[in-house]
Amino acid sequence: MSTPEVIERVYTLETEIIQIKEAIGIQNNSEMALTVVSILGFLNTFLGVWSEVLNGILYKQVRDDHRAKIADNAEGMP
């Protein structure tokens, strides 16, 4: 092999390596985007369920407080 052939082969290999690195980067970015979307979907579901749980707890607390006030008022009446 002559020097120009070696230089051309090295250049070709470098170009192929750069293309592979770019393809891996694009694939990783796509996978990362899918991962982020999946995490956001999970968080959205979790927050929806958590909101329902908190609403249930708060509703029960308000209901229990209301019942306690009614009971207190009933005890205070002759």
Backbone as JSON Lines, residues from 0, in Angstrom:
{"i":0,"aa":"M","n":[0.84,-1.18,0.0],"ca":[0.0,0.0,0.0],"c":[0.88,1.24,0.0]}
{"i":1,"aa":"S","n":[0.5,2.2,-0.79],"ca":[1.25,3.44,-0.84],"c":[0.72,4.39,0.22]}
{"i":2,"aa":"T","n":[1.47,5.43,0.49],"ca":[1.08,6.42,1.5],"c":[-0.26,7.05,1.19]}
{"i":3,"aa":"P","n":[-0.55,7.47,-0.04],"ca":[-1.87,8.05,-0.31],"c":[-3.01,7.05,-0.03]}
{"i":4,"aa":"E","n":[-2.78,5.77,-0.35],"ca":[-3.81,4.76,-0.07],"c":[-4.04,4.61,1.43]}
{"i":5,"aa":"V","n":[-2.97,4.63,2.2],"ca":[-3.07,4.52,3.65],"c":[-3.82,5.73,4.21]}
{"i":6,"aa":"I","n":[-3.46,6.9,3.74],"ca":[-4.11,8.13,4.21],"c":[-5.6,8.09,3.85]}
{"i":7,"aa":"E","n":[-5.92,7.64,2.65],"ca":[-7.33,7.55,2.23],"c":[-8.08,6.55,3.11]}
{"i":8,"aa":"R","n":[-7.43,5.42,3.4],"ca":[-8.08,4.4,4.24],"c":[-8.29,4.92,5.65]}
{"i":9,"aa":"V","n":[-7.33,5.61,6.23],"ca":[-7.46,6.2,7.56],"c":[-8.6,7.22,7.57]}
{"i":10,"aa":"Y","n":[-8.65,8.06,6.54],"ca":[-9.72,9.06,6.45],"c":[-11.08,8.38,6.38]}
{"i":11,"aa":"T","n":[-11.18,7.32,5.57],"ca":[-12.45,6.58,5.44],"c":[-12.85,5.98,6.78]}
{"i":12,"aa":"L","n":[-11.91,5.38,7.51],"ca":[-12.21,4.8,8.81],"c":[-12.63,5.87,9.81]}
{"i":13,"aa":"E","n":[-11.95,7.0,9.81],"ca":[-12.32,8.1,10.71],"c":[-13.74,8.58,10.41]}
{"i":14,"aa":"T","n":[-14.08,8.71,9.13],"ca":[-15.41,9.15,8.73],"c":[-16.46,8.15,9.2]}
{"i":15,"aa":"E","n":[-16.17,6.85,9.02],"ca":[-17.11,5.82,9.46],"c":[-17.29,5.84,10.98]}
{"i":16,"aa":"I","n":[-16.2,6.04,11.7],"ca":[-16.27,6.11,13.17],"c":[-17.12,7.3,13.6]}
{"i":17,"aa":"I","n":[-16.94,8.44,12.96],"ca":[-17.73,9.64,13.28],"c":[-19.21,9.37,13.0]}
{"i":18,"aa":"Q","n":[-19.52,8.73,11.88],"ca":[-20.91,8.42,11.54],"c":[-21.52,7.47,12.57]}
{"i":19,"aa":"I","n":[-20.75,6.49,13.02],"ca":[-21.24,5.55,14.04],"c":[-21.5,6.29,15.34]}
{"i":20,"aa":"K","n":[-20.58,7.16,15.74],"ca":[-20.76,7.94,16.97],"c":[-22.02,8.8,16.88]}
{"i":21,"aa":"E","n":[-22.23,9.44,15.73],"ca":[-23.43,10.27,15.56],"c":[-24.69,9.42,15.62]}
{"i":22,"aa":"A","n":[-24.66,8.24,15.0],"ca":[-25.83,7.36,15.02],"c":[-26.13,6.91,16.45]}
{"i":23,"aa":"I","n":[-25.08,6.59,17.2],"ca":[-25.27,6.2,18.61],"c":[-25.84,7.37,19.4]}
{"i":24,"aa":"G","n":[-25.34,8.56,19.16],"ca":[-25.85,9.75,19.85],"c":[-27.32,9.99,19.54]}
{"i":25,"aa":"I","n":[-27.71,9.84,18.28],"ca":[-29.11,10.02,17.89],"c":[-29.98,8.97,18.56]}
{"i":26,"aa":"Q","n":[-29.49,7.72,18.56],"ca":[-30.25,6.64,19.18],"c":[-30.4,6.89,20.68]}
{"i":27,"aa":"N","n":[-29.31,7.31,21.33],"ca":[-29.37,7.59,22.76],"c":[-30.32,8.73,23.06]}
{"i":28,"aa":"N","n":[-30.32,9.76,22.21],"ca":[-31.24,10.89,22.41],"c":[-32.68,10.44,22.26]}
{"i":29,"aa":"S","n":[-32.94,9.57,21.29],"ca":[-34.3,9.06,21.1],"c":[-34.73,8.22,22.29]}
{"i":30,"aa":"E","n":[-33.81,7.36,22.75],"ca":[-34.13,6.52,23.91],"c":[-34.34,7.39,25.14]}
{"i":31,"aa":"M","n":[-33.52,8.43,25.27],"ca":[-33.65,9.34,26.41],"c":[-34.99,10.05,26.36]}
{"i":32,"aa":"A","n":[-35.39,10.48,25.16],"ca":[-36.68,11.16,25.02],"c":[-37.81,10.21,25.39]}
{"i":33,"aa":"L","n":[-37.73,8.97,24.94],"ca":[-38.77,7.99,25.29],"c":[-38.79,7.74,26.79]}
{"i":34,"aa":"T","n":[-37.6,7.69,27.4],"ca":[-37.52,7.48,28.84],"c":[-38.17,8.65,29.58]}
{"i":35,"aa":"V","n":[-37.87,9.87,29.14],"ca":[-38.45,11.05,29.78],"c":[-39.97,11.05,29.63]}
{"i":36,"aa":"V","n":[-40.46,10.71,28.45],"ca":[-41.9,10.65,28.22],"c":[-42.53,9.6,29.12]}
{"i":37,"aa":"S","n":[-41.87,8.45,29.25],"ca":[-42.38,7.39,30.12],"c":[-42.43,7.84,31.57]}
{"i":38,"aa":"I","n":[-41.36,8.51,32.0],"ca":[-41.32,8.99,33.39],"c":[-42.4,10.04,33.62]}
{"i":39,"aa":"L","n":[-42.57,10.95,32.67],"ca":[-43.61,11.97,32.8],"c":[-45.0,11.34,32.85]}
{"i":40,"aa":"G","n":[-45.21,10.32,32.03],"ca":[-46.49,9.62,32.05],"c":[-46.74,8.96,33.41]}
{"i":41,"aa":"F","n":[-45.7,8.33,33.95],"ca":[-45.82,7.71,35.26],"c":[-46.11,8.76,36.33]}
{"i":42,"aa":"L","n":[-45.38,9.86,36.29],"ca":[-45.59,10.91,37.29],"c":[-47.0,11.49,37.18]}
{"i":43,"aa":"N","n":[-47.49,11.66,35.98],"ca":[-48.84,12.18,35.78],"c":[-49.86,11.23,36.4]}
{"i":44,"aa":"T","n":[-49.69,9.94,36.16],"ca":[-50.59,8.94,36.75],"c":[-50.48,8.95,38.26]}
{"i":45,"aa":"F","n":[-49.25,8.98,38.76],"ca":[-49.02,8.98,40.2],"c":[-49.66,10.21,40.85]}
{"i":46,"aa":"L","n":[-49.46,11.36,40.25],"ca":[-50.02,12.58,40.83],"c":[-51.54,12.56,40.79]}
{"i":47,"aa":"G","n":[-52.12,11.97,39.75],"ca":[-53.57,11.85,39.69],"c":[-54.1,10.97,40.81]}
{"i":48,"aa":"V","n":[-53.44,9.83,41.02],"ca":[-53.85,8.93,42.1],"c":[-53.63,9.6,43.45]}
{"i":49,"aa":"W","n":[-52.49,10.24,43.61],"ca":[-52.17,10.91,44.88],"c":[-53.19,12.01,45.17]}
{"i":50,"aa":"S","n":[-53.6,12.73,44.15],"ca":[-54.6,13.77,44.31],"c":[-55.92,13.18,44.8]}
{"i":51,"aa":"E","n":[-56.3,12.03,44.21],"ca":[-57.52,11.37,44.65],"c":[-57.41,10.91,46.1]}
{"i":52,"aa":"V","n":[-56.25,10.4,46.47],"ca":[-56.04,9.97,47.86],"c":[-56.16,11.16,48.8]}
{"i":53,"aa":"L","n":[-55.49,12.26,48.47],"ca":[-55.54,13.44,49.33],"c":[-56.95,13.99,49.41]}
{"i":54,"aa":"N","n":[-57.65,14.03,48.29],"ca":[-59.03,14.5,48.31],"c":[-59.89,13.63,49.21]}
{"i":55,"aa":"G","n":[-59.68,12.33,49.17],"ca":[-60.41,11.42,50.03],"c":[-60.1,11.65,51.5]}
{"i":56,"aa":"I","n":[-58.82,11.87,51.8],"ca":[-58.41,12.12,53.19],"c":[-59.0,13.43,53.67]}
{"i":57,"aa":"L","n":[-58.9,14.47,52.85],"ca":[-59.42,15.78,53.25],"c":[-60.94,15.74,53.39]}
{"i":58,"aa":"Y","n":[-61.61,15.05,52.47],"ca":[-63.07,14.93,52.55],"c":[-63.46,14.23,53.86]}
{"i":59,"aa":"K","n":[-62.76,13.14,54.18],"ca":[-63.06,12.4,55.4],"c":[-62.82,13.29,56.62]}
{"i":60,"aa":"Q","n":[-61.73,14.06,56.61],"ca":[-61.43,14.93,57.74],"c":[-62.5,16.0,57.91]}
{"i":61,"aa":"V","n":[-62.91,16.63,56.81],"ca":[-63.96,17.66,56.87],"c":[-65.28,17.03,57.34]}
{"i":62,"aa":"R","n":[-65.59,15.87,56.79],"ca":[-66.83,15.18,57.18],"c":[-66.8,14.84,58.68]}
{"i":63,"aa":"D","n":[-65.66,14.31,59.14],"ca":[-65.55,13.94,60.56],"c":[-65.63,15.18,61.46]}
{"i":64,"aa":"D","n":[-64.99,16.28,61.03],"ca":[-65.06,17.52,61.81],"c":[-66.5,18.03,61.87]}
{"i":65,"aa":"H","n":[-67.19,17.95,60.76],"ca":[-68.59,18.4,60.7],"c":[-69.46,17.54,61.63]}
{"i":66,"aa":"R","n":[-69.27,16.25,61.59],"ca":[-70.03,15.35,62.47],"c":[-69.73,15.64,63.94]}
{"i":67,"aa":"A","n":[-68.46,15.92,64.23],"ca":[-68.09,16.22,65.62],"c":[-68.77,17.5,66.09]}
{"i":68,"aa":"K","n":[-68.83,18.51,65.22],"ca":[-69.5,19.76,65.6],"c":[-70.99,19.53,65.83]}
{"i":69,"aa":"I","n":[-71.6,18.74,64.96],"ca":[-73.03,18.43,65.14],"c":[-73.23,17.71,66.46]}
{"i":70,"aa":"A","n":[-72.35,16.75,66.78],"ca":[-72.47,16.01,68.03],"c":[-72.28,16.94,69.23]}
{"i":71,"aa":"D","n":[-71.29,17.84,69.13],"ca":[-71.05,18.8,70.23],"c":[-72.27,19.7,70.43]}
{"i":72,"aa":"N","n":[-72.85,20.17,69.34],"ca":[-74.04,21.03,69.44],"c":[-75.22,20.26,70.03]}
{"i":73,"aa":"A","n":[-75.35,19.0,69.65],"ca":[-76.45,18.19,70.15],"c":[-76.3,17.94,71.66]}
{"i":74,"aa":"E","n":[-75.08,17.77,72.13],"ca":[-74.84,17.53,73.55],"c":[-75.12,18.79,74.36]}
{"i":75,"aa":"G","n":[-74.86,19.94,73.77],"ca":[-75.04,21.18,74.49],"c":[-76.48,21.63,74.57]}
{"i":76,"aa":"M","n":[-77.37,21.03,73.81],"ca":[-78.78,21.42,73.81],"c":[-79.52,20.65,74.91]}
{"i":77,"aa":"P","n":[-80.42,21.33,75.61],"ca":[-81.18,20.64,76.66],"c":[-82.24,19.73,76.13]}
